[in-house]
Amino acid sequence: MVAALRQAAAKQADTTANASNADSYFQVDEPVVPSSGTCPHCPADATTTTCCPECRERFWFRADYLLWWTKGSHLPPLVTTSPPGTPRQDAGVLGEPGTTILFGDEYVNTGSRSGQRLVAGVWLDSCARVGLAFDYFDLAAESTRFSASGDGSPILARPFYNVQTAAPSAQLMSFPGLISGSVQAHSRDYFQSTGAWLRCNLADSQWCPCDVRGYRVDLIAGYRYYRLSDALSIDEDLTATDPIFTGTTYDLRDWFQAENEFNGAELGCKTEWYRGRWSLGVLAKMAVGNNRQVVTIDGRTVTTLPGLLPVTEPGALLTAETNIGRYTRDQFTVIPQLGFELGFRLCDHARLLAGYDLIYWPHVLRAADQIDLAVDPRNIPPAQPGGTIFPAARLCSNDFWAQGLNLGLEVCY
């Protein structure tokens, strides 16, 4: 009788152990929630269907590495060449046989660039319903450089449209028996943003961080600042080699800069889904406000005759008194942003995040778009009377986008 009872007890113990092992196997990496609904990490009177303040982190900080691309700047034809033996009047002229564009008529600054994004926030209540956050990001400046030189060979020229003859023409920088010299061009742009915003919970699954599954939908509302700046410069260093002006040097510079500064209100929505350690987030925002645009155009020509002091005059080839100056305007602008991110919780207070973002900014000013290739030769230094308004200040706008990948770490405490 006693032996039978012992065997039954041992069998019951084995069954209980096997059940326990099975439960452990199926519940790896998932928190254990008692059947009563009480969260094991919260006070006894808290449940998974109520706010659990002890499980909520109060502050969060996030740092991202960005690998983004932006829409480049489209340059007009800036430097040309022609085969040896080309007549002087045809050398470097667009549309003439053999003329080749060395720099321009292309998009520049289109490669990938690194950047950083920092986000810091605090929940204003213990239930993580309302939070205040600040963010900042920038992308490394992207630049494109070009240089060429010749002592008469190869032929080098800068093309333009001659409004006096109503035909294409070119300014020579290297031509046999006439002139020798060099040209350098530099295009550069920079993009950054910062903002301050409230994060207000609209709906959720009444989750706490101890839950295995859940979701939340938050309203994003606040202030947004964007800045896009780019510049383009073309420099020439020339020496006359013809018999009349031999030894005379010319130092020319054309410079264009465009600044776009947006200030406005931002409104959006962020939705997150949670399953175990994984999370998926979708962000959609729209900023509405004023885009302050500033275009600066400058140029100068320094002429030095042998034995005389240099003479400096305003303007070069694509700049003259007709367009040199600082021009400003304000544009009402709407800038949307879309983002996706996948998260993995490393521990109770840290998440690894990877995602994609897209920002679209319409009606921006770019430096290269302000170049007017229509030139009145009478405005080229030394200026002559009777010149027309060309080259003119254009204030032409274009669209801009920035998109790319991000990898970051979020720490909560």
Secondary structure, 3 states (H helix, E strand, C coil): CHHHHHHHHHHHHHHHHHHHHHHHHHCCCCCCCCCCCECCCCCCCCECCCCCHHHCCCEEEEEEEEEEEECCEEECCCEEECCCCCCHHHCCCCCCCCCEEEECCEEECCCCEEEEEEEEEEECCCCCCEEEEEEEEEEEEEEEEEEEEECCCCCEEEEEEECCCCEEEEEEEEECCCEEEEEEEEEEEEEEEEEEEEEEEEEECCCCCCCCEEEEEEEEEEEEEEEEEEEEEEEEEEEECCCCCCCCEEEEEEEEEEEEEEEEEEEEEEEEEEECCEEEEEEEEEEEEEEEEEEEEEEEEEEECCCCCCEEEECCCCCCCCCCEEEEEEEEEEEEEEEEEEEEEEECCEEEEEEEEEEEEEEEECCHHHCCCEECHHHCCCCCCCCCCCCCCCCCEEEEEEEEEEEEEEEEC
